[in-house]
Amino acid sequence: MKLNRLSVFVILLLLLSLEVIPQTIPKLRQADKLRIKEAMLIADAYGEQIWRGISETPFVIILITDEHEFLINHPYPSNDFTLLGKDDVLETDIYVRPQQFNKQFLATFPAVNGVNCVVIGTPENTGLNSTQWIITLLHEHFHQYQFTSPNYQQDALALGISGGDESGMWQLNYPFPYEDSLIVSKYAAYTEQLLKTIEHLDRDTFNEHYKKQQKAHQDFKATLKENDYKYMAFQWYQEGVARYTEYAFLELLEDYKPLEAVKALEDFIPYKAYKEEFTKLHLSNVVKLTLYEHKRLAIYDVGFAQTLVIRKVNPQWSQTYLSDKFDLQLFLK
């Protein structure tokens, strides 16, 4: 097709106009900034009351949206991230790259240049309201505290149950005998007694139920091979105490005043009300979630309940948490 001079001129104008149209710069939503800011403020205000030294743990976050990943508070990002600048709300540099991780992630691992990052999807993509999301962020920050402590990962591998996997995936995929009928039965008996002990935590009958709980624990342990018990104890220690950390923050937040802009979020639940909801749900899960049906996910809330008992029996237990690994029973001796 032969083009006349006018047609060529029009095409050139169109091409030039395309070149000057600015590309859309990705932006972190204001609501996401506020939720992250709230979690960071809570960690700064109360973290040391729960875990000595947690304030020294970098609170590095990758927020995954539908199209992008925003890197927040990272000391030395990788080259695939682009600097957006210092954010006025978060008071730290924010970087961005196209989405790579699953947008439903709620995890902590060394995602960028060996630094342990909380890798988390938005509330919409993770099925959480604003309050749940903020508290979950604190749960994952506790994992950062765990993972950055001296020799944590090396000591976990030294348990000898990783099967040679150094990626950490063994923690999710360990072949625990979840469907063994004797194990399932003894586990159910133990969790029932554990819940009864929790119900008598502040009563004169606590010691009676605590002794029964310890006996039921020994009966359950006796059904397991050594490595299988190591795995169960590891999960109670790591994930159960992370769940407890959520509860410990909520205890301290009953009279806390959130940021006004956070309170204004339509799905925000006051911390005191959420603590009641949280406690009811996770303690009921101690017996509701079974090994046979829920497998590894059943373990978390049992570890949470164990930690409440430990705190009653040994109030100083948290001071040696990072050195007495990886069995919560060590804190009851």
DAGI-V618097 format. One record per residue. N is the residue number from 1. RES is the residue in three letters. SS is DSSP state (H for helix, E for strand, L for the rest). PHI is phi in whole degrees, -180 to 180 (none if undefined). Layout:
# DAGI-V618097
n/res/ss/phi
N/RES/SS/PHI
N/RES/SS/PHI
This chain:
# DAGI-V618097
n/res/ss/phi
1/MET/L/none
2/LYS/L/-90
3/LEU/L/-100
4/ASN/L/-83
5/ARG/H/-62
6/LEU/H/-65
7/SER/H/-64
8/VAL/H/-62
9/PHE/H/-63
10/VAL/H/-64
11/ILE/H/-63
12/LEU/H/-63
13/LEU/H/-63
14/LEU/H/-64
15/LEU/H/-64
16/LEU/H/-65
17/SER/H/-67
18/LEU/H/-66
19/GLU/H/-69
20/VAL/H/-93
21/ILE/L/-71
22/PRO/L/-68
23/GLN/L/-72
24/THR/L/-70
25/ILE/L/-89
26/PRO/L/-60
27/LYS/L/-131
28/LEU/L/-79
29/ARG/L/-61
30/GLN/H/-60
31/ALA/H/-63
32/ASP/H/-66
33/LYS/H/-59
34/LEU/H/-65
35/ARG/H/-64
36/ILE/H/-66
37/LYS/H/-59
38/GLU/H/-62
39/ALA/H/-63
40/MET/H/-66
41/LEU/H/-64
42/ILE/H/-64
43/ALA/H/-60
44/ASP/H/-66
45/ALA/H/-78
46/TYR/H/-125
47/GLY/H/-56
48/GLU/H/-68
49/GLN/H/-72
50/ILE/H/-101
51/TRP/L/-132
52/ARG/L/-65
53/GLY/L/97
54/ILE/H/-68
55/SER/H/-66
56/GLU/H/-86
57/THR/L/-87
58/PRO/L/-60
59/PHE/L/-94
60/VAL/L/-98
61/ILE/E/-132
62/ILE/E/-113
63/LEU/E/-94
64/ILE/E/-98
65/THR/L/-107
66/ASP/L/-65
67/GLU/L/-125
68/HIS/E/-136
69/GLU/E/-126
70/PHE/E/-104
71/LEU/E/-99
72/ILE/E/-125
73/ASN/L/73
74/HIS/L/-88
75/PRO/L/-72
76/TYR/L/-152
77/PRO/L/-64
78/SER/L/-77
79/ASN/L/-70
80/ASP/L/-80
81/PHE/L/-99
82/THR/E/-109
83/LEU/E/-71
84/LEU/E/-92
85/GLY/E/121
86/LYS/E/-82
87/ASP/L/-86
88/ASP/L/-70
89/VAL/L/-78
90/LEU/L/-85
91/GLU/L/56
92/THR/L/-154
93/ASP/E/-70
94/ILE/E/-121
95/TYR/E/-120
96/VAL/E/-142
97/ARG/E/-151
98/PRO/E/-62
99/GLN/L/-60
100/GLN/L/-126
101/PHE/L/-84
102/ASN/L/-60
103/LYS/L/-75
104/GLN/L/-102
105/PHE/L/-60
106/LEU/E/-137
107/ALA/E/-150
108/THR/E/-136
109/PHE/E/-164
110/PRO/E/-74
111/ALA/E/-81
112/VAL/E/-137
113/ASN/L/53
114/GLY/L/77
115/VAL/E/-91
116/ASN/E/-68
117/CYS/E/-115
118/VAL/E/-77
119/VAL/E/-108
120/ILE/E/-142
121/GLY/E/-81
122/THR/L/-69
123/PRO/H/-53
124/GLU/H/-62
125/ASN/H/-83
126/THR/H/-105
127/GLY/L/73
128/LEU/L/-116
129/ASN/L/-81
130/SER/H/-61
131/THR/H/-66
132/GLN/H/-59
133/TRP/H/-66
134/ILE/H/-62
135/ILE/H/-69
136/THR/H/-65
137/LEU/H/-60
138/LEU/H/-70
139/HIS/H/-57
140/GLU/H/-71
141/HIS/H/-65
142/PHE/H/-63
143/HIS/H/-61
144/GLN/H/-60
145/TYR/H/-61
146/GLN/H/-61
147/PHE/H/-69
148/THR/L/-93
149/SER/L/-73
150/PRO/L/-56
151/ASN/L/64
152/TYR/H/-59
153/GLN/H/-68
154/GLN/H/-63
155/ASP/H/-68
156/ALA/H/-64
157/LEU/H/-65
158/ALA/L/-68
159/LEU/L/-63
160/GLY/L/79
161/ILE/L/-120
162/SER/L/-84
163/GLY/L/64
164/GLY/L/85
165/ASP/L/-84
166/GLU/L/-100
167/SER/L/-82
168/GLY/L/96
169/MET/L/-67
170/TRP/H/-61
171/GLN/H/-66
172/LEU/H/-96
173/ASN/H/-110
174/TYR/L/-57
175/PRO/L/-79
176/PHE/L/-72
177/PRO/L/-78
178/TYR/L/-63
179/GLU/L/-103
180/ASP/L/-67
181/SER/H/-64
182/LEU/H/-68
183/ILE/H/-62
184/VAL/H/-60
185/SER/H/-66
186/LYS/H/-69
187/TYR/H/-65
188/ALA/H/-63
189/ALA/H/-63
190/TYR/H/-65
191/THR/H/-66
192/GLU/H/-63
193/GLN/H/-72
194/LEU/H/-60
195/LEU/H/-66
196/LYS/H/-62
197/THR/H/-63
198/ILE/H/-62
199/GLU/H/-64
200/HIS/L/-105
201/LEU/L/-57
202/ASP/L/-112
203/ARG/L/-115
204/ASP/L/-66
205/THR/L/-87
206/PHE/H/-58
207/ASN/H/-59
208/GLU/H/-60
209/HIS/H/-75
210/TYR/H/-63
211/LYS/H/-63
212/LYS/H/-65
213/GLN/H/-62
214/GLN/H/-65
215/LYS/H/-66
216/ALA/H/-65
217/HIS/H/-63
218/GLN/H/-64
219/ASP/H/-64
220/PHE/H/-67
221/LYS/H/-58
222/ALA/L/-65
223/THR/L/-84
224/LEU/L/-103
225/LYS/L/-71
226/GLU/H/-56
227/ASN/H/-69
228/ASP/H/-67
229/TYR/H/-67
230/LYS/H/-56
231/TYR/H/-67
232/MET/H/-61
233/ALA/H/-63
234/PHE/H/-61
235/GLN/H/-67
236/TRP/H/-59
237/TYR/H/-66
238/GLN/H/-82
239/GLU/H/-86
240/GLY/H/-64
241/VAL/H/-73
242/ALA/H/-64
243/ARG/H/-64
244/TYR/H/-59
245/THR/H/-62
246/GLU/H/-58
247/TYR/H/-62
248/ALA/H/-63
249/PHE/H/-65
250/LEU/H/-62
251/GLU/H/-59
252/LEU/H/-79
253/LEU/L/-96
254/GLU/L/-59
255/ASP/L/-110
256/TYR/L/-77
257/LYS/L/-102
258/PRO/L/-66
259/LEU/L/-56
260/GLU/H/-58
261/ALA/H/-68
262/VAL/H/-72
263/LYS/H/-58
264/ALA/L/-79
265/LEU/L/-63
266/GLU/L/-66
267/ASP/L/-105
268/PHE/L/-79
269/ILE/L/-110
270/PRO/L/-54
271/TYR/H/-61
272/LYS/H/-63
273/ALA/H/-68
274/TYR/H/-68
275/LYS/H/-60
276/GLU/H/-63
277/GLU/H/-64
278/PHE/H/-61
279/THR/H/-64
280/LYS/H/-61
281/LEU/H/-65
282/HIS/H/-77
283/LEU/H/-76
284/SER/H/-66
285/ASN/H/-67
286/VAL/H/-56
287/VAL/H/-107
288/LYS/H/-73
289/LEU/L/-87
290/THR/L/-104
291/LEU/H/-60
292/TYR/H/-62
293/GLU/H/-88
294/HIS/H/-106
295/LYS/H/51
296/ARG/H/-58
297/LEU/H/-67
298/ALA/H/-73
299/ILE/H/-77
300/TYR/H/-57
301/ASP/H/-73
302/VAL/H/-68
303/GLY/H/-63
304/PHE/H/-61
305/ALA/H/-63
306/GLN/H/-58
307/THR/H/-66
308/LEU/H/-63
309/VAL/H/-68
310/ILE/H/-58
311/ARG/H/-62
312/LYS/H/-72
313/VAL/H/-78
314/ASN/L/-136
315/PRO/L/-60
316/GLN/L/-95
317/TRP/H/-58
318/SER/H/-66
319/GLN/H/-68
320/THR/H/-115
321/TYR/L/-57
322/LEU/L/-77
323/SER/L/-100
324/ASP/L/-98
325/LYS/L/-104
326/PHE/L/-122
327/ASP/L/-147
328/LEU/H/-62
329/GLN/H/-64
330/LEU/H/-62
331/PHE/H/-86
332/LEU/H/-107
333/LYS/L/-98
